[in-house]
């Protein structure tokens, strides 16, 4: 069984860090890819992998993040002499004079040990997860190929369905909420809809509908629309070939303001800007 593995950069998982000894290493490796199973991170990439790979990558990330947290805490301790408070610095320097002297003397050695421990933790992570970037590339290639196959299979199903489109394999639905709409479905491709009508019968129902509501719009189911376009270029031309009837898909009701084409031009009083007595003009006579 395959499981979802969420992929994020190391920097994205950490969120932010202080640029110091460990921080410099984190900046250097901020784009390192890490696998985890936190489903709350919507921006992460997702791949599917075996449970073995899922557990291996996620446990490596968890251990690496835990070690980074421990190293950051150690750095705070060895660098305490570098963090004077904003207020009371003189009192702080007196109170912690001996500690600060010891920390300064040992700081270079302690920093080198931090870097060494980080490098060891990174090596341990890569020993378990170095194959993750390559797996992501292969997964993306397989997904692209799978999608291509599915699209091709769907296209073939639509082409096959159109071969029998003259028979009783059509359905229709009339929506009356808001503007009325007559929706047409080829049931062999839009399978959520059931019906045993021929194209002529559906056209007759549309004619009857428009006899009472002449501005009812027409639409086709999503797969039906693709099937008609793939064979006849447009839904309307395909429907005309099947029924012998040319229809107006979206008739415009002259009394429906919402159905009118929008224009940025509109009537209104013309401006007299700059004319005598108008805004911005010069009123009265007199020269200079």
Secondary structure as the mmCIF struct_conf table of DSSP 4:
data_model
#
loop_
_struct_conf.conf_type_id
_struct_conf.id
_struct_conf.beg_label_comp_id
_struct_conf.beg_label_asym_id
_struct_conf.beg_label_seq_id
_struct_conf.end_label_comp_id
_struct_conf.end_label_asym_id
_struct_conf.end_label_seq_id
STRN STRN1 UNK A 2 UNK A 9
HELX_RH_AL_P HELX_RH_AL_P1 UNK A 10 UNK A 14
BEND BEND1 UNK A 19 UNK A 20
HELX_RH_AL_P HELX_RH_AL_P2 UNK A 21 UNK A 28
TURN_TY1_P TURN_TY1_P1 UNK A 29 UNK A 31
STRN STRN2 UNK A 33 UNK A 36
TURN_TY1_P TURN_TY1_P2 UNK A 39 UNK A 40
TURN_TY1_P TURN_TY1_P3 UNK A 42 UNK A 43
BEND BEND2 UNK A 44 UNK A 44
STRN STRN3 UNK A 45 UNK A 50
HELX_RH_AL_P HELX_RH_AL_P3 UNK A 51 UNK A 78
TURN_TY1_P TURN_TY1_P4 UNK A 79 UNK A 79
HELX_RH_3T_P HELX_RH_3T_P1 UNK A 80 UNK A 82
BEND BEND3 UNK A 86 UNK A 87
HELX_RH_AL_P HELX_RH_AL_P4 UNK A 89 UNK A 95
TURN_TY1_P TURN_TY1_P5 UNK A 96 UNK A 96
HELX_RH_AL_P HELX_RH_AL_P5 UNK A 97 UNK A 129
TURN_TY1_P TURN_TY1_P6 UNK A 130 UNK A 131
HELX_RH_AL_P HELX_RH_AL_P6 UNK A 132 UNK A 163
TURN_TY1_P TURN_TY1_P7 UNK A 164 UNK A 166
BEND BEND4 UNK A 167 UNK A 168
STRN STRN4 UNK A 170 UNK A 175
BEND BEND5 UNK A 177 UNK A 179
STRN STRN5 UNK A 181 UNK A 186
TURN_TY1_P TURN_TY1_P8 UNK A 187 UNK A 189
BEND BEND6 UNK A 190 UNK A 190
TURN_TY1_P TURN_TY1_P9 UNK A 191 UNK A 192
BEND BEND7 UNK A 193 UNK A 193
STRN STRN6 UNK A 197 UNK A 197
HELX_RH_AL_P HELX_RH_AL_P7 UNK A 199 UNK A 212
TURN_TY1_P TURN_TY1_P10 UNK A 214 UNK A 215
STRN STRN7 UNK A 217 UNK A 220
HELX_RH_AL_P HELX_RH_AL_P8 UNK A 222 UNK A 232
BEND BEND8 UNK A 233 UNK A 234
HELX_RH_AL_P HELX_RH_AL_P9 UNK A 235 UNK A 243
BEND BEND9 UNK A 244 UNK A 244
TURN_TY1_P TURN_TY1_P11 UNK A 249 UNK A 250
TURN_TY1_P TURN_TY1_P12 UNK A 254 UNK A 255
HELX_RH_3T_P HELX_RH_3T_P2 UNK A 257 UNK A 259
BEND BEND10 UNK A 260 UNK A 260
HELX_LH_PP_P HELX_LH_PP_P1 UNK A 261 UNK A 262
BEND BEND11 UNK A 264 UNK A 264
HELX_LH_PP_P HELX_LH_PP_P2 UNK A 269 UNK A 271
TURN_TY1_P TURN_TY1_P13 UNK A 273 UNK A 274
BEND BEND12 UNK A 275 UNK A 275
TURN_TY1_P TURN_TY1_P14 UNK A 276 UNK A 277
BEND BEND13 UNK A 278 UNK A 278
TURN_TY1_P TURN_TY1_P15 UNK A 279 UNK A 280
BEND BEND14 UNK A 281 UNK A 281
BEND BEND15 UNK A 284 UNK A 284
#
